[in-house]
Amino acid sequence: MSKPPFLKLPPGGRAYRLHTSRGAFAVHDAGTPRLGTALLLPGFTGSKEDFVALLGPLADAGFRVVAVDGRGQYESDGPADEDAYALPELAADVLAQAEALGAGPLHLLGHSLGGLIARAAVLRDAAPFRSLTLMSSGPEATSPLQQDRVRMLTEALRTFTMAEVWEHMRALDPPEAADAATPPEVEEFLRDRWLTTAPAQLVATGRILTGEPDRVAELAAVPLPRHVVSGATDYAWPVPLLADMARRLDAPHTVIDGADHSPNADRPTETAAALARFWAAH
C-alpha cells in the first residue's frame, strides 16, 4: 500500500470529478500543459493521492498532471459486481478518461496494478497516448510471495468486513512498520481510503495481479515510446525482472535509488525529475 508523504495539493492544484462517457472519476489536476499532459493511474489498494508529491515538481517542469481514482477506488464510485472490474473494463475507463481530458495525446503512467491497466489500454488503442511509463509494474502476474498475500487478502474480503480486515492488517504490521513521522492526517486518510474502496474492486483486481499473462511482446509491437521506472528494490516484481522487461521493450529503465515499490511516494523529487526528462524528450 502506497503511503503519500502528505496530502496537500500544490498551488493551483484542483480536486474534482472528471465526467466521461463511462461515468465520473475523482481526480487531482495540477499544472498547465506547456510541454504536455500526463494521466497517472494508481496501483492496488491505492488512489490518486499516491501521486500528490509528484504534482508540484511536474507542474513546475511544464506539464499538466492528472491523477485519477479508478472505478471503485477511494472517491470514485463503483458497483458491487466483480465483473465490472475486469481488465478490459478498466482499460476502457482509461480511454474514456483520456478522451474527456481533451488534451491531445497524453503521457500515460501506471503504477503497479495501474501499469497493467495502462498496458491494456494502450494495447486496445494507442492513439490517445504520446508515451507509456510502467512504474513498478512487471511483465505478468506478481511474484509468487506477493500472489500469496493478494490471495489471502481477497479471501479475507469474502468473509470479513472492510473494517475488520483493516484492523487485522494493522495488528499484523511488524513493530518497525510504525512510523512516528507519519502525519496524523495521512494515517486517517489511509484508513478512510481502505474503508471507502469497493471490496469487489479489490477482489477482481487481485485476480489481475495473480493471473495476468506476459504481454510484453504485444506491447513491444506498439509504436509508442516506453519507459520503465522502479525503485532499487521491489517486493512485487524483482528489479532484475523489470530490467529485462525494459530490454524487451527497447525502453529505458530508470532506477530510483532509495526507493522500493513506490518511488512516487518514497523519492518523489527524483522520480518527478526522471519522468519530466522522459516526457520532455517525447
Helices and strands as residue ranges (DSSP letters): E 14-20, E 23-30, E 36-41, G 48-51, H 52-60, E 63-68, G 82-85, H 87-101, E 106-111, H 113-124, E 129-135, H 144-157, H 162-172, G 175-177, H 184-196, H 199-211, H 216-220, E 226-231, H 239-248, E 253-256, H 263-266, H 268-280
